[in-house]
Amino acid sequence: MLNTGAKLAVYEITGLLGAGGMGEVYRARDTRLGRDVAIKILPASFASDPERLRRFEQEARAVAALNHPNILAVYDMGTEEGAPFLVTELLEGETLRDRVRSGALAVRKALDIAVQAARGVAAAHEKGIVHRDLKPANIFVTSDGRVKILDFGLAKLIQPGPSDLGDTQLPTRTMEPPAQTTAGVVLGTVGYMSPEQVRGKVADARSDIFALGTILYEMLSGQRAFEKDSSADTMAAILKEEPPELAGEGKKIPPGVDRIVRHCLEKNPAERFQSARDLAFNLEALSGTTSSAVNAVQAGGAPRRTRKLAFAAAGTAGLILVGLATYFLGRNSARMAEPTYHQLTFDRGLVYAARFVPGSQTILYSASWNERPLQIYSTTPDSPEWRPLGLTNSSLFAVSSSQMAISIGCRDIFIGDCEGTLAVTPLSVGAPRAIETNVVSADWAPDGTEMAAIREVAGRFQVEFPLGKVIYQAGTWINSIRVSPRGNAIAFVQYGTGGDRGNAVILDRDGKEIARTSRAFPSVEGLAWAPSGNEVWFGATVSHAWANAIHALALDGKERIVLRLPGMLRLDDVSPQGQVLLTKDVWYSGMLFGGVNTGRERDVSWLDAAVLSDISPDGQYLAFGEYGEAAGHQLISYVEKTGESAPPVNLGIGYTPVLSPDQNWVLVSLYQPPPPPPSHLALLPVGAGTARDLKPFGIEEFAILGWMPGGKEIYFAGNDGRDWRMYVQDISGGKPRAFTPAISVAPLSSVGDVVSPDGKFCFARDVDGKGWLYPLDGKPPRSIPGLAPEDIWVNWSADGHSVYVYRDKHTHAPMFRLDLATGKRQLVTTLAPKDPVGLVGIVPVRITPDGKNYAYSYNRSLSDLFLVDGLK
């Protein structure tokens, strides 16, 4: 026996909950996750039988894979001094055995418990797991009325040794007096086992249905269905007798309920309910029956007076029914027009994606909770709990009736959106099978035989439907691909380079455009087909920073608003029944300024989304943009003096401001969706002066802005509608000159000063993602020794012989000085905000050329997942 305070792996024992033939159960604290759990330590004799231990581990894994609110959740398993143990959720309440000791339950309550138990049993049966030892002691009722089935899959493990009965019939010892008065082994718990168990035959799912019938009988009557003076007499009654008539003192049982119980207790398994799901369905149909309605459900149907009135009114019945139907349907329609919201998650972190499982109440989602790594979870609407599926560093793409499509090795493109290796795995969760690399989004066709996907190839994004057939390409990020309910069209979001600004697009299977939104929305977050298949729904905004409404785009190009909400939303999925999964998000970007040698950092954040873009060589000035809700859909540029407490200076509208060498100007990009005026660059004065627009000369989009050393020219990455290249341009109005071949530009360009101090070389990555130093005179590029694919460029050192790079680990970011001649790297500092929860990126990072001062932005995103009903 373990003492209070003892350690069992990461669990600290806080008390004994109980002990018995199946071992000891303790209350414990999970020190890693900070939650209370229950630990069942099984007898040490388990470890002496390798086959038995193997079966225990196999069954425990199978039960752990179950995710249902009416089955006790298994969190972990292991061994302690040779004895196996299970870690499960900790329940507060009482077993059904304790509840029925005082007598029969109300019909309504008994039906509610039976419905929940049948649902849990049905979920296990669908995974091929049969309980074999259902009884009131193995059904727990929590303090808030939820039913939890205990010891699922463990019953067959109690009695060791070989058996010619097979795994499905391994015997168990009863622990329920007074049903057993003699020593010995019986097949199940006497009083609740089925006739086939008594005879030593195979115990299948219908045996559990028989046990559910005995439990429901006991709840309704207050006595056991087959209780006799000895085990032998009880087993004989199970084989040959019918239980006494259902009756409680002064209470009648509705005939419909009695028929269900009798149907469960048929001696021949073929004559019982053939599935627990059918049993649950029939119980649910009666779950509204209460004692006040008993007289209305006597054998023979409605009361006599009701039947007589019905005959008398036969001549006008049609008109009355039509009128009532119109009235109630109208009322229901009006009621459904008001959406209802059910919160599904309650942890602190970011939800990346969520999907309905077809034909099921299960919801799968990928999230990063409470400093834990990104992984995939399972939940249901009637439970606030979740179950991890063991797929870490993976995000969810799509769900079919039998498989999941996931992203392995998720690399962030934007907040909650990532690129990785497309893989598929069964819903029962097996080893993922890799399909394709560099996939941004994927979805199944309705029949589950084809997939559509978005891949990044050679710096461009392409739509494939089916996989391998390219039907659309673009030079900028595409995401959220979804196949229509009929499988004859696809939809996705087409983004530019400015974060999440984009359009919803619908194509046919050949890539021909069917419809496109009439504008580029400042923020588009998620897309899914409406149940009708005639329009797509997507999260977007017209006048705010982040998506705050669900918009619809029909096949004929018409647009409408489906739902408006305060704050930010992301649309995840829409079920065939019209239910919607969406997240309510809070996104925040802060800034920190520090000294490499001092080790101290100061918060220099401004409103709700301050994103750093530049630091002056002496570390006295920061340039940044405000891109959050405070700035609305506009992008406002600021300059802040680091040594003063004065507020930052608002320079006006502009994206990614970069300080000129003399700090008198900032270079910004102005994103303008079509029609004209087009996107272009501008110069904003830091002090007195007039803003100047620079002519775009056919360049459609801009990124990676900077100044040449003399301050008379600028450089930038430009997209001419075909490829991205690096350009240099005279600020007096000269035409820009390209000096690189096609390059790769990320959706959010986070690099700093890419041109060397002498103005001779420029850093850029080619379309395959490899970094080079490109001479501005057009000569062949130079490779960069020691530069890794995951390195993010910060800026050059003052002498031009080395550069600064860092690696974004989301919660922290080590920054290095990389020698361009030798490839050797030296750790400069590690950037790490104090609160790591919800961090999705440390980006951008800037450091002064002398390496003394630095600044960086961090992005924090927190989500709550909701199920929404009633949208049309």
SULJOUR-V59494 format. One line per field, one symbol per residue. burial: # if it has 24 or more other C-alpha atoms within 12 Angstrom, else .. A space follows every 50 residues. Layout:
BEGIN
burial=???
END
This chain:
BEGIN
burial=.#.....#.########....#########.....########.###... .##.###.######################..#########..####.## ...########################.##############..###### ##########......##########..##.....#############.# .###########################..##.######..##..##... .################.#..#########.###.##.###..#..#... .........................................######### ########.######################################### #############################..#...###########.#.. #################...###############.############## #########.#..####.############..##########.####### #####.....#####.#########..###################.... #..#######################################.....### ###########.###########.....########......####..## #########.#.#######...#######.#....############### #######.#.#######.########....#.##.##...########.# .###################....#..######..############### ######################
END
